[in-house]
Amino acid sequence: MGLPKSFVSMSLLFFSTLLILSLALDAKRTNDEVKAMYESWLIKHGKSYNSLGERERRFEIFKETLRFIDEHNADTSRSYKVGLNQFADLTNEEFRSTYLGFTRGSNKTKVSNRYEPRVGQVLPDYVDWRSEGAVVDIKNQGQCGSCWAFSAIAAVEGINKIVTGNLISLSEQELVDCGRTQSTKGCDGGYMTDGFEFIINNGGINTEENYPYTAQEGQCDLNLQNEKYVTIDNYENVPYYNEWALQTAVAYQPVSVALESAGDAFQHYSSGIFTGPCGTATDHAVTIVGYGTEGGIDYWIVKNSWDTTWGEEGYMRILRNVGGAGTCGIATMPSYPVKYNNQNHPKPYSSLSKDNPLGVNDGKSSST
């Protein structure tokens, strides 16, 4: 008589767990090895500590981070890896309190049917707005909860390039200094839609070169605020909880989104397709700049604002097509700027010419 299926399943689970644990144990490092890695990491990321005992305290956090990384990466069934980035000496609470700046709660919305899926609609299998020159290089928000500004600006930079042909790096600092509202408060978090609304009401926004980022709130420079290089006409929200509509939108332009990024795995993500764990309590703003499929797994391409030392050179691929709110809540409140060119709607990714040169503008002359 054969063994019960439940017994076989439990046995397989048991031995799989033993294998993972044995791999993790094999990866165990001596204290001297960890110290050497810590010293190398300090040099790589330019870290220094002033207060007495701080270096030792940070080393203990670093060791815990390394233990988490070794255990995670020992599980070969995972679709992504974690690694030692600039956040390796921070507890998860410190990380959350410093680098996450999307404000949850009530906010003005403009849900549009512009990107509502249509019967017979066929979308490209792969979209990457970086390859079309519509994405500025990765930026770094620093120790300021201004992710909302970086998300909004990346979306505006994208649609401006798609409509006008000009890729212009725009000023997050202008939004931080001049775009504060009751719900959007500079380095203390905010909404991307407030950023879009500021640009519309101001009649445009300045360049990053002219109004550079400082990673702290400052007094609004009215003279610089009046220098307007790029305009948008409106902003809208993608229908909520609808990844098909979100995919349609991304086929036409980069889209601002919020997601939950508070977990250890998100903090230390280094490569692959992120699948969680995470909830849907959105706390961080990023920009979707494309999508694709690898090994049968659908993913979004997400541009972050934590420098190139995080993730895949500053980007993350995150699981797509899970339904509902999406992975980490990515489909809960997407938004995008609207910009017209002689009242024509922007062309989708698949119909753009691959031969057009990048229309790069250094911010020294006005172009809207």
C-alpha positions in Angstrom: 0.0 0.0 0.0 1.4 3.4 -1.0 2.0 6.3 1.5 -0.7 8.9 1.9 -0.2 11.9 -0.3 -0.3 14.3 2.7 2.6 12.3 4.2 4.6 12.6 1.0 3.9 16.3 0.7 4.9 17.0 4.3 8.1 14.9 3.8 9.0 16.9 0.7 8.4 20.2 2.6 10.5 19.0 5.5 13.5 18.0 3.4 13.2 21.2 1.3 13.3 23.2 4.5 16.3 21.2 5.7 18.1 22.0 2.4 17.4 25.7 2.6 18.7 25.7 6.2 21.8 23.8 5.3 22.6 26.2 2.5 22.1 29.1 4.9 24.5 27.4 7.4 27.0 26.8 4.7 26.9 30.5 4.1 27.7 31.3 7.7 30.6 33.7 8.0 33.2 34.2 10.7 33.2 37.4 12.7 36.5 38.5 11.1 35.0 37.9 7.6 32.0 40.0 8.5 34.2 42.8 9.9 36.2 42.8 6.7 33.0 43.1 4.7 31.8 45.9 7.0 35.0 47.9 6.5 34.8 47.5 2.7 31.1 48.5 2.8 31.9 51.6 4.8 34.4 52.7 2.3 32.2 51.9 -0.7 29.3 54.0 0.6 31.3 56.7 2.3 29.9 56.0 5.7 31.3 57.5 8.9 29.9 57.8 12.4 30.7 60.6 14.9 29.1 59.6 18.2 30.8 57.3 20.7 29.8 53.6 20.1 27.9 54.4 16.9 30.2 52.4 14.7 29.9 49.3 16.9 26.1 49.7 17.0 25.9 50.0 13.3 28.1 46.9 12.9 25.6 44.9 14.9 22.8 46.0 12.5 25.0 45.3 9.6 25.5 41.7 10.9 21.7 41.2 11.2 21.3 42.5 7.6 23.9 40.1 6.3 22.2 37.2 8.1 18.9 38.1 6.5 20.5 38.4 3.1 22.2 35.0 3.4 19.1 33.2 4.5 16.9 34.9 1.8 19.3 34.2 -1.1 19.8 30.6 0.1 16.3 29.9 -1.0 16.8 29.1 -4.7 13.0 29.1 -5.4 12.8 32.9 -5.0 12.6 35.1 -8.1 14.7 37.9 -6.7 17.8 38.5 -4.6 18.6 40.9 -1.8 22.0 42.4 -1.1 24.2 44.9 0.8 23.2 48.4 -0.4 23.4 51.8 1.3 20.7 50.8 3.8 22.5 47.8 5.3 23.3 49.7 8.6 19.7 50.9 9.2 17.0 49.1 11.1 13.8 48.7 9.2 12.2 51.4 11.5 15.0 53.9 10.7 14.6 53.1 7.0 10.9 53.6 7.0 11.0 56.9 9.0 13.6 58.4 6.7 13.1 57.3 3.1 9.3 56.7 2.7 7.3 59.8 1.9 4.0 59.0 0.2 1.1 60.3 2.2 -1.9 58.0 2.5 -5.4 59.4 3.0 -7.9 61.4 1.1 -6.7 63.4 -1.9 -8.2 64.9 -5.0 -8.7 62.3 -7.8 -9.5 62.6 -11.5 -10.2 59.0 -12.6 -10.3 59.0 -16.4 -11.3 56.4 -19.0 -8.5 57.5 -21.3 -6.7 54.2 -20.7 -9.7 52.0 -20.0 -9.1 48.7 -21.8 -11.0 48.5 -25.2 -12.4 45.5 -26.9 -9.9 44.1 -29.3 -7.1 46.1 -27.8 -3.6 44.7 -28.4 -0.7 46.0 -26.3 3.0 45.5 -26.8 4.5 42.5 -25.0 7.4 44.7 -23.8 7.7 48.4 -23.0 10.7 50.2 -21.8 10.6 54.0 -22.0 14.4 54.1 -21.2 15.1 52.7 -24.6 13.1 55.5 -26.1 15.1 58.2 -24.3 12.1 59.2 -22.2 13.7 58.5 -18.8 16.3 60.7 -17.1 19.1 59.0 -15.2 18.4 57.7 -11.6 18.3 60.4 -9.0 18.8 60.3 -5.2 16.2 61.8 -2.8 18.7 61.5 0.1 17.4 61.6 3.7 14.2 63.5 2.7 10.8 62.0 2.3 10.3 63.6 -1.2 9.7 60.4 -3.2 6.4 61.9 -4.3 8.3 64.8 -6.0 10.7 62.4 -7.8 7.8 60.2 -8.9 5.8 63.2 -10.3 8.8 64.7 -12.0 9.9 61.5 -13.7 6.4 61.2 -15.2 6.5 64.8 -16.4 10.0 64.3 -17.9 8.6 61.2 -19.7 5.5 62.7 -21.2 7.4 65.9 -22.2 10.0 63.8 -24.1 7.2 61.7 -25.8 5.3 64.7 -26.9 8.0 67.2 -27.8 11.1 65.1 -28.3 13.0 67.0 -25.6 14.4 65.1 -22.6 14.9 67.7 -19.8 15.8 66.9 -16.3 13.4 68.9 -14.1 13.5 70.3 -10.6 12.2 68.1 -7.7 13.5 70.9 -5.4 11.0 73.4 -6.8 8.2 71.0 -5.8 9.7 70.5 -2.3 10.1 74.2 -1.7 7.2 75.8 -3.6 4.6 73.0 -3.9 3.7 72.5 -0.3 0.0 72.1 0.5 -2.0 70.9 3.6 -1.4 67.3 2.5 1.9 67.6 0.7 4.7 68.8 3.0 8.1 68.7 1.3 10.4 66.3 3.0 7.6 65.1 5.2 5.8 63.3 2.4 3.1 64.2 -0.2 1.1 63.3 -3.2 2.2 63.1 -6.9 -1.1 64.7 -8.0 -0.3 67.8 -5.8 3.0 68.0 -7.7 1.2 67.9 -11.1 -1.3 70.5 -9.9 1.5 72.8 -8.8 3.1 72.6 -12.3 -0.2 73.3 -14.0 -1.1 76.3 -11.7 2.4 77.7 -11.9 2.4 77.6 -15.7 5.4 75.2 -15.8 8.5 74.1 -13.9 12.2 74.9 -13.9 15.1 72.5 -14.7 17.1 70.5 -12.2 20.2 72.4 -13.4 18.7 75.8 -12.6 17.0 74.8 -9.4 19.1 71.9 -8.0 18.1 69.4 -5.4 19.4 69.8 -1.8 17.6 67.0 0.0 16.1 69.4 2.4 13.2 71.9 2.5 14.1 75.5 1.7 12.3 78.8 1.1 10.7 78.9 -2.3 12.9 80.9 -4.7 10.3 83.0 -6.5 12.7 84.1 -9.2 13.5 80.4 -10.1 9.9 79.5 -9.7 9.1 81.9 -12.5 11.5 80.2 -14.9 9.3 77.7 -16.7 10.8 75.2 -19.1 8.2 72.5 -19.3 4.4 72.6 -19.0 1.6 70.1 -18.7 -2.0 70.6 -19.4 -3.7 68.4 -16.9 -3.4 65.2 -14.8 -5.5 62.1 -14.5 -5.8 58.9 -12.5 -5.8 55.4 -14.1 -8.9 53.4 -13.0 -8.0 52.0 -9.6 -7.4 48.3 -9.0 -7.1 47.6 -12.7 -3.7 46.4 -13.9 -4.9 46.0 -17.5 -5.7 49.7 -17.5 -2.4 50.5 -15.9 -0.6 48.4 -18.5 -2.4 50.4 -21.2 -1.3 53.7 -19.6 2.3 52.6 -19.4 2.2 51.7 -23.1 1.6 55.4 -23.7 3.7 57.1 -21.0 5.5 56.6 -17.6 3.0 56.5 -14.8 3.4 57.6 -11.1 2.4 55.0 -8.6 2.6 54.3 -4.9 3.4 51.0 -3.2 4.2 49.5 0.2 7.9 49.3 0.6 8.4 49.0 4.3 9.6 45.4 4.5 13.2 44.2 4.9 13.1 42.5 1.5 12.2 45.8 -0.3 14.8 47.7 1.7 17.6 45.4 0.6 16.3 44.4 -2.9 19.1 43.9 -5.4 17.9 42.1 -8.5 15.2 39.9 -10.1 11.4 40.1 -10.0 10.2 41.2 -6.6 7.2 39.2 -5.4 6.9 40.4 -1.8 6.3 39.9 1.0 4.4 43.2 1.2 0.9 44.5 1.8 -1.0 47.3 0.2 -0.5 50.1 2.8 1.2 52.4 0.3 4.0 54.4 1.7 6.5 55.2 -1.1 6.1 56.8 -4.5 7.9 55.6 -7.7 7.4 55.7 -11.4 6.5 52.8 -13.7 8.6 53.2 -16.9 7.8 49.9 -18.6 6.8 46.2 -18.3 7.7 42.8 -19.6 7.8 39.1 -19.0 10.7 36.8 -17.9 10.6 33.1 -17.4 6.8 33.2 -17.6 6.6 35.9 -14.9 5.0 39.2 -15.8 6.7 42.3 -14.2 6.6 46.1 -14.0 9.8 48.2 -14.5 9.9 50.7 -11.7 12.1 53.7 -11.4 13.1 54.5 -7.8 14.8 57.5 -6.3 17.4 55.8 -4.0 20.4 56.2 -6.2 22.0 53.5 -8.4 23.3 51.6 -5.4 19.8 50.2 -4.7 18.2 47.5 -6.8 19.0 47.0 -10.5 21.0 50.2 -10.9 18.2 52.1 -9.2 15.4 50.2 -10.8 13.1 47.3 -9.6 11.2 44.7 -11.5 8.0 43.8 -9.6 5.4 41.1 -10.1 2.6 42.2 -12.5 -0.9 40.8 -13.2 -1.8 39.6 -9.7 -5.2 41.3 -9.7 -6.8 43.7 -7.3 -4.5 46.2 -5.8 -1.5 44.6 -7.5 1.8 43.6 -5.9 2.5 45.9 -2.9 -0.6 48.0 -3.8 1.0 49.3 -7.1 -2.4 49.5 -8.8 -4.3 51.3 -6.0 -3.8 55.0 -7.1 -1.8 55.4 -10.4 -1.7 58.9 -11.9 -0.1 60.6 -14.9 0.4 64.1 -16.4 -1.4 65.0 -19.6 0.4 67.0 -22.3 -1.0 67.8 -25.7 0.8 68.5 -28.9 -1.5 70.3 -31.3 -4.3 68.5 -29.4 -3.0 65.1 -30.6 -2.9 62.2 -28.1 0.6 60.8 -27.6 1.5 57.7 -29.7 1.9 54.4 -28.0 5.3 52.8 -27.4 5.0 50.3 -30.2 4.4 53.0 -32.9 7.3 55.3 -32.1 10.2 55.4 -34.5 13.4 53.7 -33.2 15.5 55.9 -35.3 14.7 59.3 -33.8 17.7 60.8 -31.9 17.2 61.7 -28.2 16.1 65.3 -27.9 18.2 66.2 -24.9 17.9 69.7 -23.6 20.4 71.0 -21.0 18.0 73.5 -19.5 19.8 76.6 -20.9 17.0 77.4 -23.3 13.3 77.3 -22.8 11.2 74.6 -24.5 7.7 73.6 -23.5 
